[in-house]
């Protein structure tokens, strides 16, 4: 008897793909057709999805976990590195906060703790998630040859060594911290240059979103170099400007652009405007984000610029929150991944609203009251954290042949993350909230450790090749396309 043909690992039906199919193929086109405006996404049978998930989990990947398998695909190596960094940074900051409650155990600092915290928690892991996604999806979107995971090894090596040196330097010598950050900046600069060359070599006409992400990656490299220079020269103001630049010109634009590119509803929120100017929302969001740097980078200018900040951020928050409400009326948010992205986007509006409120309080109090940390944590933990959890969960599941849906574990971790955001925002409004800050850090660390441990297990085993006629695979179930071919 001839052996059965072996094919690629079958993927379980994706509720998002099924829902998109209910709206017709035009919903998957870019720019989107205005005829999709009033389409409300349907939800497949919960029992059918559950059966598909169980089958996919049994059939997806098998074999022992090996480090060498991280080189099988760029997302494996980059996501593993990012998961390592998010876990290590969460534990480090939790230890720093816990030490404050132990008499006589205060840590020595050569770098301002706030700057060390912002640099490590903001830039040590998110860029690696970006790298894994861009080196896996980018070649397909740009119609260029695939990228071997080994080409990321120099960046990963610089990343791990640089951040380890930086953390040690924050407690022993600022020059050591500056050197470690320079190593990180060199690694990210190499990646940004490689991605820029990939963009330049592509003949695809629509490269708008990836060009924005490429420009943001360049801004991120510049911010890291500037922060390293500020640490080396003992100029905290320069470090503050670098942090603000990296936050608003690098991380925020990448998340906003990726969401605009991959979530269909952003193409049908304002039908007439979307038809004439498909990218109006993208450019509006990018303009709002760009303006945050001159308005918020300089602590001494908080009062002088408070009126402008109040007007801009109030208008921006109104727009984003209106879009979030509009989103909820157009798509069925019982699909958990959509709900996760929707909540993350809503946090961007909340962040801008909190920054506007902080500007109003700083203006009325003459600079005595500054509550910008509430808005910044709503942005960092709420918007970035929620979007990161949703995107990486979907990508990790899709690339390993599992159901590209948020199961009960992912949903529980996401809800715990929302609790961490709420605690940290509450702590920013209370001067005696050290216990609340510690509780928020404990929740963040617990969520990131559990989330990382779960998905890292998927990056090391070899991929299975399963016969599509296997009786355990649900007959007639559609095979979900790879994540780089779909929108959410």
Backbone torsions as a table, in degrees:
resi	resn	phi	psi	omega
1	UNK	NA	132.3	179.9
2	UNK	-67.8	138.7	179.7
3	UNK	-64.2	148.8	179.4
4	UNK	-66.1	144.9	177.9
5	UNK	-67.0	143.4	178.8
6	UNK	-106.9	134.1	-179.2
7	UNK	-125.2	-175.0	178.7
8	UNK	-67.9	158.5	-179.9
9	UNK	-56.3	122.8	179.9
10	UNK	-70.8	141.9	177.2
11	UNK	-102.9	142.1	177.0
12	UNK	-69.8	157.0	179.7
13	UNK	-58.5	133.7	180.0
14	UNK	-93.6	121.6	179.5
15	UNK	-54.6	-34.3	-179.7
16	UNK	-68.8	-40.4	178.6
17	UNK	-66.3	-40.5	177.9
18	UNK	-62.7	-42.4	-179.9
19	UNK	-64.3	-41.5	178.9
20	UNK	-63.1	-40.0	179.6
21	UNK	-61.0	-30.8	179.4
22	UNK	-65.3	-22.1	-179.2
23	UNK	-95.6	0.7	179.1
24	UNK	91.7	161.6	-175.3
25	UNK	-66.9	-22.0	-176.9
26	UNK	-65.5	-22.6	179.4
27	UNK	-67.7	-20.9	-178.8
28	UNK	-92.8	-1.1	-179.8
29	UNK	-84.5	160.3	178.1
30	UNK	-135.5	125.0	-5.0
31	UNK	-69.4	162.3	-170.9
32	UNK	-82.0	150.6	179.5
33	UNK	-76.2	137.7	179.6
34	UNK	-64.9	-14.3	179.5
35	UNK	-68.8	-14.6	179.6
36	UNK	-86.8	1.7	-171.5
37	UNK	-57.2	-44.7	-172.6
38	UNK	-98.6	15.8	180.0
39	UNK	-78.9	124.1	177.8
40	UNK	-104.3	122.7	-172.1
41	UNK	-67.4	139.6	178.8
42	UNK	-93.6	163.3	-177.1
43	UNK	-117.2	129.5	179.0
44	UNK	-70.5	168.8	179.6
45	UNK	-56.8	130.1	179.3
46	UNK	-61.3	-41.2	-179.5
47	UNK	-64.6	-40.8	-179.9
48	UNK	-64.7	-42.7	178.9
49	UNK	-63.8	-41.2	-179.9
50	UNK	-62.6	-42.6	178.5
51	UNK	-63.0	-41.5	179.4
52	UNK	-63.8	-40.3	178.6
53	UNK	-60.2	-46.3	-177.7
54	UNK	-63.2	-41.7	179.5
55	UNK	-64.2	-42.6	-178.9
56	UNK	-64.7	-38.7	179.9
57	UNK	-63.4	-37.6	-179.2
58	UNK	-71.4	-31.3	-170.4
59	UNK	-100.6	-10.1	-166.7
60	UNK	-67.4	-80.9	-175.6
61	UNK	-122.4	144.6	175.2
62	UNK	-140.4	176.1	179.7
63	UNK	98.4	168.3	-178.0
64	UNK	-71.5	155.9	178.4
65	UNK	-82.4	127.5	179.4
66	UNK	-136.0	140.7	178.1
67	UNK	-61.0	-33.7	-179.1
68	UNK	-60.4	-26.7	-179.7
69	UNK	-69.9	-15.7	177.0
70	UNK	-64.2	-20.5	179.5
71	UNK	-88.1	4.7	179.5
72	UNK	-72.8	-26.6	-178.9
73	UNK	-155.9	147.1	-178.4
74	UNK	-58.4	-37.8	-177.5
75	UNK	-64.2	-33.0	-179.4
76	UNK	-63.3	-50.1	-177.9
77	UNK	-65.9	-46.6	-176.8
78	UNK	-69.4	-42.1	179.7
79	UNK	-66.8	-37.3	176.7
80	UNK	-62.4	-44.0	178.4
81	UNK	-62.0	-44.4	179.8
82	UNK	-63.8	-42.0	179.4
83	UNK	-63.6	-38.4	176.7
84	UNK	-62.5	-44.1	-177.4
85	UNK	-70.3	-40.6	-179.1
86	UNK	-66.7	-34.7	178.2
87	UNK	-70.1	-45.8	-178.8
88	UNK	-65.1	-42.7	-179.4
89	UNK	-66.5	-37.6	178.3
90	UNK	-64.4	-42.4	179.1
91	UNK	-67.5	-39.7	178.9
92	UNK	-61.2	-48.4	-177.5
93	UNK	-68.5	-34.7	176.1
94	UNK	-63.1	-41.0	178.2
95	UNK	-65.6	-39.1	178.3
96	UNK	-61.3	-45.4	-179.1
97	UNK	-69.6	-39.6	179.9
98	UNK	-65.0	-34.3	-179.0
99	UNK	-63.0	-25.0	179.8
100	UNK	-68.7	-18.7	179.6
101	UNK	-93.4	-2.2	179.9
102	UNK	-106.6	114.6	-178.2
103	UNK	-58.5	134.0	176.4
104	UNK	77.4	8.6	-177.5
105	UNK	-113.1	23.3	-179.4
106	UNK	-63.1	140.5	-179.0
107	UNK	-85.4	147.5	174.3
108	UNK	-80.0	144.0	-179.2
109	UNK	-130.6	132.1	171.2
110	UNK	-105.3	-10.9	177.1
111	UNK	-124.5	143.9	178.0
112	UNK	-53.9	126.9	-177.3
113	UNK	-53.9	-38.4	179.3
114	UNK	-62.8	-39.9	178.2
115	UNK	-69.4	-41.9	177.9
116	UNK	-60.6	-43.0	179.5
117	UNK	-63.8	-46.8	-177.6
118	UNK	-64.3	-41.9	-178.3
119	UNK	-67.4	-46.8	-175.7
120	UNK	-72.3	-47.4	-176.6
121	UNK	-74.1	-24.1	-178.4
122	UNK	-89.9	-33.9	-168.9
123	UNK	-122.6	-0.4	-174.2
124	UNK	-86.0	-19.3	-176.5
125	UNK	-129.4	-36.2	-176.7
126	UNK	-59.8	-42.5	178.8
127	UNK	-60.3	-30.9	178.0
128	UNK	-70.9	-32.9	172.2
129	UNK	-64.6	-39.9	176.4
130	UNK	-59.9	-45.6	-176.7
131	UNK	-61.3	-43.8	179.5
132	UNK	-61.9	-41.5	179.7
133	UNK	-67.8	-47.0	-174.7
134	UNK	-68.1	-36.3	-179.7
135	UNK	-78.9	-12.9	175.8
136	UNK	-97.7	-48.8	-178.1
137	UNK	-85.6	-32.1	-175.5
138	UNK	-54.8	-50.2	-179.8
139	UNK	-58.9	-36.5	179.5
140	UNK	-69.1	-44.8	179.7
141	UNK	-64.7	-34.9	-175.3
142	UNK	-93.8	-3.1	179.8
143	UNK	57.8	47.7	175.9
144	UNK	-123.1	165.7	-178.7
145	UNK	-58.0	148.7	179.8
146	UNK	-63.7	155.3	-178.0
147	UNK	-102.3	132.6	176.2
148	UNK	-77.9	141.4	-178.7
149	UNK	-61.8	-29.2	-178.6
150	UNK	-60.9	-26.2	-180.0
151	UNK	-68.1	-16.0	177.3
152	UNK	-87.9	-8.2	-175.6
153	UNK	-58.4	-43.2	177.9
154	UNK	-59.8	-41.8	178.5
155	UNK	-65.2	-42.7	-179.9
156	UNK	-64.8	-43.1	179.2
157	UNK	-62.0	-44.8	177.6
158	UNK	-63.4	-36.3	-177.8
159	UNK	-64.0	-52.9	-176.1
160	UNK	-67.2	-44.9	-179.2
161	UNK	-68.0	-40.6	-178.1
162	UNK	-65.2	-45.0	-178.7
163	UNK	-70.8	-34.2	175.8
164	UNK	-62.8	-42.2	177.7
165	UNK	-65.9	-39.6	179.4
166	UNK	-61.2	-47.1	-178.4
167	UNK	-62.0	-43.7	177.7
168	UNK	-61.8	-40.9	-178.7
169	UNK	-67.1	-30.0	179.3
170	UNK	-62.6	-22.5	-178.9
171	UNK	-104.5	-15.8	-174.4
172	UNK	-120.0	-45.7	-174.0
173	UNK	-157.7	125.1	-178.7
174	UNK	-62.9	-30.1	179.2
175	UNK	-67.4	-35.6	175.7
176	UNK	-65.3	-41.9	177.7
177	UNK	-62.2	-40.9	179.2
178	UNK	-64.3	-41.3	178.9
179	UNK	-63.5	-45.1	178.5
180	UNK	-60.0	-41.2	-179.9
181	UNK	-68.9	-32.9	176.4
182	UNK	-66.0	-37.3	176.6
183	UNK	-63.3	-43.5	176.8
184	UNK	-60.4	-45.3	-179.4
185	UNK	-61.0	-39.0	178.6
186	UNK	-64.8	-42.3	178.6
187	UNK	-63.1	-43.4	-179.6
188	UNK	-71.8	-33.5	176.5
189	UNK	-61.6	-40.8	177.9
190	UNK	-62.1	-41.1	178.4
191	UNK	-65.5	-46.6	-178.4
192	UNK	-60.6	-38.4	178.6
193	UNK	-66.4	-41.5	179.2
194	UNK	-63.6	-41.4	179.6
195	UNK	-67.6	-37.0	177.5
196	UNK	-62.6	-40.1	177.6
197	UNK	-65.6	-37.4	177.3
198	UNK	-62.9	-43.1	177.8
199	UNK	-61.8	-42.7	-178.0
200	UNK	-66.5	-30.1	-177.4
201	UNK	-82.0	-11.5	-176.4
202	UNK	-80.9	143.7	176.1
203	UNK	-103.5	4.6	179.6
204	UNK	-66.2	136.3	-175.7
205	UNK	-70.9	-47.5	-175.6
206	UNK	-91.7	95.7	177.4
207	UNK	-120.0	19.8	-173.1
208	UNK	-56.7	-52.0	-174.8
209	UNK	-65.7	-42.0	179.8
210	UNK	-71.4	-29.9	174.2
211	UNK	-66.1	-40.0	176.4
212	UNK	-61.8	-44.9	179.9
213	UNK	-64.9	-37.9	176.9
214	UNK	-63.4	-43.1	177.7
215	UNK	-63.9	-40.2	178.2
216	UNK	-64.4	-37.3	177.4
217	UNK	-63.7	-38.1	175.0
218	UNK	-64.5	-40.2	176.4
219	UNK	-63.2	-36.3	177.3
220	UNK	-63.8	-41.7	177.4
221	UNK	-62.1	-44.5	178.6
222	UNK	-61.9	-39.2	179.2
223	UNK	-64.4	-40.3	179.6
224	UNK	-66.6	-42.5	176.7
225	UNK	-62.7	-40.5	-179.9
226	UNK	-65.9	-41.2	177.8
227	UNK	-63.7	-40.3	177.8
228	UNK	-62.2	-42.2	178.4
229	UNK	-64.9	-39.7	178.5
230	UNK	-63.7	-39.7	177.5
231	UNK	-66.9	-42.6	-178.4
232	UNK	-65.0	-33.8	-177.3
233	UNK	-97.6	5.9	178.5
234	UNK	56.3	49.4	177.8
235	UNK	-120.2	91.1	-177.8
236	UNK	-58.9	-31.9	-179.2
237	UNK	-64.4	-36.5	178.4
238	UNK	-67.6	-40.9	177.8
239	UNK	-61.9	-40.4	179.9
240	UNK	-63.4	-42.6	177.6
241	UNK	-63.1	-40.7	179.4
242	UNK	-63.5	-42.3	179.0
243	UNK	-63.1	-46.5	179.8
244	UNK	-62.3	-40.0	178.4
245	UNK	-63.9	-45.3	179.4
246	UNK	-64.4	-35.0	-178.9
247	UNK	-69.8	-48.9	-171.1
248	UNK	-95.2	-22.1	-179.7
249	UNK	-106.6	-6.6	180.0
250	UNK	-121.3	-70.2	-173.8
251	UNK	-65.0	-51.7	-177.2
252	UNK	-61.2	-45.5	177.8
253	UNK	-62.4	-36.2	179.6
254	UNK	-64.3	-47.4	179.7
255	UNK	-63.9	-44.2	-179.0
256	UNK	-64.4	-40.9	-179.2
257	UNK	-69.0	-42.9	178.3
258	UNK	-61.9	-40.6	179.4
259	UNK	-66.8	-40.9	178.7
260	UNK	-63.8	-36.4	-178.6
261	UNK	-74.3	-34.6	-167.9
262	UNK	-105.4	-11.9	-179.4
263	UNK	-105.6	112.6	-173.3
264	UNK	-58.1	-31.2	-173.0
265	UNK	-62.2	-24.3	-179.7
266	UNK	-70.4	-9.1	175.8
267	UNK	-96.1	0.3	-176.5
268	UNK	-135.7	17.9	-177.5
269	UNK	-73.1	-37.3	178.3
270	UNK	-128.8	88.7	-167.5
271	UNK	-52.1	-50.7	-175.9
272	UNK	-66.8	-42.5	179.2
273	UNK	-69.1	-40.2	179.4
274	UNK	-62.6	-34.8	-178.3
275	UNK	-69.0	-39.3	-177.5
276	UNK	-85.1	-36.8	-177.6
277	UNK	-134.0	84.7	-173.2
278	UNK	-57.5	-28.7	-175.5
279	UNK	-106.7	21.7	-178.0
280	UNK	-59.6	-40.3	-178.0
281	UNK	-68.4	-40.0	178.9
282	UNK	-59.5	-49.8	-178.0
283	UNK	-67.6	-33.8	177.4
284	UNK	-64.6	-46.7	179.1
285	UNK	-62.3	-42.9	-179.3
286	UNK	-64.0	-37.1	178.1
287	UNK	-65.1	-42.3	178.7
288	UNK	-62.7	-44.3	-179.4
289	UNK	-65.4	-40.2	-178.9
290	UNK	-62.7	-36.2	-177.8
291	UNK	-70.5	-16.4	-177.7
292	UNK	-67.9	-29.2	-177.2
293	UNK	-66.0	-55.4	178.3
294	UNK	-63.8	-22.7	-178.6
295	UNK	-84.8	-27.5	-171.0
296	UNK	-122.1	-8.0	-173.0
297	UNK	-71.4	-27.2	-172.9
298	UNK	-106.8	111.4	180.0
299	UNK	-56.7	-37.7	-177.7
300	UNK	-68.0	-20.7	-178.2
301	UNK	-95.1	9.3	-175.6
302	UNK	-61.1	-40.7	-178.1
303	UNK	-76.9	-45.2	-177.2
304	UNK	-62.2	-35.2	-177.5
305	UNK	-97.0	3.6	-176.7
306	UNK	-59.6	-43.3	179.4
307	UNK	-60.5	-43.6	179.1
308	UNK	-64.7	-41.1	178.4
309	UNK	-62.4	-42.8	-179.5
310	UNK	-60.6	-46.1	-178.0
311	UNK	-67.1	-49.6	-176.4
312	UNK	-63.9	-49.4	-174.7
313	UNK	-71.8	-29.8	175.1
314	UNK	-65.5	-45.0	178.6
315	UNK	-64.7	-42.6	-179.0
316	UNK	-66.6	-41.9	178.8
317	UNK	-63.1	-40.3	178.1
318	UNK	-60.9	-44.2	179.5
319	UNK	-62.7	-49.5	-176.3
320	UNK	-64.8	-42.9	-179.2
321	UNK	-69.1	-34.5	174.5
322	UNK	-63.9	-41.4	177.7
323	UNK	-63.0	-37.6	179.0
324	UNK	-64.6	-41.4	177.0
325	UNK	-65.4	-42.9	179.0
326	UNK	-61.7	-41.5	177.3
327	UNK	-55.8	-46.2	-177.0
328	UNK	-62.7	-27.0	179.5
329	UNK	-82.9	-17.1	-175.8
330	UNK	-99.9	-25.6	-177.2
331	UNK	-127.7	148.5	-178.8
332	UNK	-80.7	107.7	-174.3
333	UNK	-83.0	9.8	170.1
334	UNK	-71.5	-16.0	171.0
335	UNK	-75.0	115.7	-166.9
336	UNK	-63.2	-40.1	179.8
337	UNK	-62.5	-39.2	175.2
338	UNK	-64.1	-41.1	178.7
339	UNK	-62.9	-39.6	179.3
340	UNK	-63.0	-44.6	178.5
341	UNK	-68.5	-36.6	178.0
342	UNK	-63.3	-45.1	179.0
343	UNK	-65.1	-40.3	177.2
344	UNK	-60.3	-43.5	178.5
345	UNK	-64.7	-38.1	177.7
346	UNK	-62.4	-34.2	178.1
347	UNK	-63.2	-30.9	175.3
348	UNK	-61.7	-43.5	176.6
349	UNK	-63.7	-40.9	178.1
350	UNK	-63.8	-40.5	179.0
351	UNK	-59.7	-47.0	179.5
352	UNK	-65.0	-36.7	177.4
353	UNK	-64.8	-41.5	178.9
354	UNK	-67.1	-37.7	176.4
355	UNK	-65.4	-37.1	176.0
356	UNK	-65.2	-43.5	178.6
357	UNK	-63.3	-39.5	177.6
358	UNK	-63.8	-39.8	177.7
359	UNK	-63.6	-40.2	178.2
360	UNK	-63.1	-41.6	179.7
361	UNK	-69.5	-38.3	177.9
362	UNK	-65.2	-38.5	179.6
363	UNK	-65.7	-45.8	-177.2
364	UNK	-72.0	-27.9	-177.6
365	UNK	-98.3	2.7	-179.1
366	UNK	70.3	26.2	178.3
367	UNK	92.0	-0.5	-179.8
368	UNK	-68.8	-38.2	-178.7
369	UNK	-105.7	122.0	178.8
370	UNK	-133.9	107.7	-175.9
371	UNK	-113.7	32.5	-178.7
372	UNK	-64.5	-22.3	179.8
373	UNK	-61.1	-30.0	177.8
374	UNK	-63.0	-47.9	179.4
375	UNK	-66.8	-38.1	-179.1
376	UNK	-67.7	-36.4	177.6
377	UNK	-75.5	-30.1	172.6
378	UNK	-63.6	-35.5	177.0
379	UNK	-71.7	-51.4	-173.2
380	UNK	-70.2	-49.0	-178.8
381	UNK	-85.9	-41.8	-175.6
382	UNK	-73.3	-62.0	-176.8
383	UNK	-73.1	-58.4	-178.0
384	UNK	-62.2	-48.3	-175.8
385	UNK	-63.3	-43.3	-179.4
386	UNK	-66.8	-45.1	179.3
387	UNK	-64.9	-40.6	178.1
388	UNK	-60.8	-46.4	-179.0
389	UNK	-62.2	-41.1	-178.7
390	UNK	-68.9	-49.8	-176.6
391	UNK	-64.5	-47.3	-175.9
392	UNK	-69.3	-34.7	176.0
393	UNK	-61.0	-47.0	-179.5
394	UNK	-64.9	-45.2	-178.1
395	UNK	-64.4	-46.0	-178.7
396	UNK	-61.5	-41.8	179.0
397	UNK	-68.0	-45.4	-176.9
398	UNK	-64.9	-40.6	-177.3
399	UNK	-75.5	-17.6	178.6
400	UNK	-104.8	14.3	174.0
401	UNK	80.2	10.2	-179.9
402	UNK	-92.4	169.9	177.2
403	UNK	-63.1	128.0	-178.8
404	UNK	-83.7	60.4	-179.3
405	UNK	-139.6	155.0	178.5
406	UNK	-82.4	111.0	179.1
407	UNK	-81.3	-173.1	-175.4
408	UNK	-63.1	-35.0	-179.5
409	UNK	-67.8	-48.9	179.7
410	UNK	-61.1	-39.3	-179.6
411	UNK	-67.2	-39.8	178.2
412	UNK	-64.6	-41.6	177.8
413	UNK	-64.4	-38.5	178.7
414	UNK	-64.4	-42.5	179.1
415	UNK	-64.6	-38.5	176.7
416	UNK	-64.0	-36.2	176.9
417	UNK	-62.2	-39.3	178.6
418	UNK	-63.7	-36.1	176.6
419	UNK	-64.7	-38.6	178.3
420	UNK	-63.5	-40.9	177.6
421	UNK	-61.6	-46.5	-177.6
422	UNK	-61.6	-42.6	179.1
423	UNK	-62.9	-43.3	-176.7
424	UNK	-69.2	-36.1	177.2
425	UNK	-67.0	-42.0	178.0
426	UNK	-61.0	-38.7	-179.0
427	UNK	-65.3	-31.6	-178.2
428	UNK	-68.2	-20.7	-178.6
429	UNK	-94.7	1.7	-180.0
430	UNK	-126.0	126.7	-178.3
431	UNK	-70.3	-22.8	-177.0
432	UNK	-111.1	47.5	-170.9
433	UNK	-110.1	34.2	-179.1
434	UNK	-59.9	-36.4	179.9
435	UNK	-67.9	-37.6	177.4
436	UNK	-66.3	-39.4	177.7
437	UNK	-62.1	-43.6	178.7
438	UNK	-64.0	-40.3	179.0
439	UNK	-64.0	-41.4	178.2
440	UNK	-64.0	-42.3	178.7
441	UNK	-64.7	-36.8	178.6
442	UNK	-65.8	-42.2	177.5
443	UNK	-64.6	-45.6	179.2
444	UNK	-58.2	-47.2	-179.4
445	UNK	-62.7	-42.9	179.4
446	UNK	-61.6	-43.5	-180.0
447	UNK	-65.2	-48.0	-176.5
448	UNK	-66.9	-38.5	178.9
449	UNK	-66.3	-45.6	-179.9
450	UNK	-66.0	-43.3	-179.8
451	UNK	-63.7	-46.2	-179.5
452	UNK	-64.6	-44.0	-179.0
453	UNK	-61.3	-36.2	-179.0
454	UNK	-67.6	-48.0	-172.4
455	UNK	-83.7	-25.8	175.5
456	UNK	-61.2	-30.8	178.3
457	UNK	-61.6	-22.3	-176.4
458	UNK	-87.0	-13.1	-173.5
459	UNK	-90.6	-16.1	-174.6
460	UNK	-96.7	-29.3	-179.5
461	UNK	-74.0	158.2	175.5
462	UNK	-74.4	155.9	176.9
463	UNK	-74.6	138.6	175.6
464	UNK	-85.4	155.8	167.8
465	UNK	-117.9	113.8	-171.5
466	UNK	-114.1	134.9	177.5
467	UNK	-64.5	128.1	-179.8
468	UNK	-65.0	-16.9	177.5
469	UNK	-87.4	3.1	178.6
470	UNK	-55.0	126.9	-176.1
471	UNK	-63.6	-17.8	179.4
472	UNK	-77.3	-20.3	179.9
473	UNK	-79.9	130.4	-176.2
474	UNK	-60.9	116.8	-177.1
475	UNK	-65.8	138.7	177.2
476	UNK	81.3	-2.4	-179.4
477	UNK	-77.0	135.4	179.7
478	UNK	-69.8	147.7	175.9
479	UNK	-90.0	121.4	-178.3
480	UNK	-69.5	139.1	178.5
481	UNK	-68.9	160.0	177.8
482	UNK	-61.5	153.5	-172.2
483	UNK	-62.0	-31.3	-177.3
484	UNK	-72.8	-11.8	179.3
485	UNK	-97.4	-4.1	-172.6
486	UNK	-121.5	166.6	167.0
487	UNK	-115.4	161.1	-176.0
488	UNK	-88.0	NA	NA
